[in-house]
C-alpha cells in the first residue's frame, strides 16, 4: 500500500513539473463539436485556429467539386 501511495505521489509530482503553458500563450482556438456518422450523441470536440478552420472548409469544398463530374451522367 505504501509503495502504491509513493508511486502516485511521484507521478503527481512529475505532472506538476510539466504543466501546460498558460492560456495566454496559446493561440486563439475555435472549438467545435463534431458528430460521428450515424449518431446524434457520440462525437468529439475539435479545436483549431481560424486559419485552420478556413483550410478545412476549403479542402471540403475542393473534395466536393472533384466528386461532381463523376456523379453527373450525360443524357443519352
Buried (B, 14 or more C-beta within 10 A) or exposed (E): EEEEEEEEEEEEEEEEEEEEEEEEEEEEEEEEEEEEEEEEEEEEEBEBEEEBBEEEEEEEEEEEEEEEEEEEEEEE
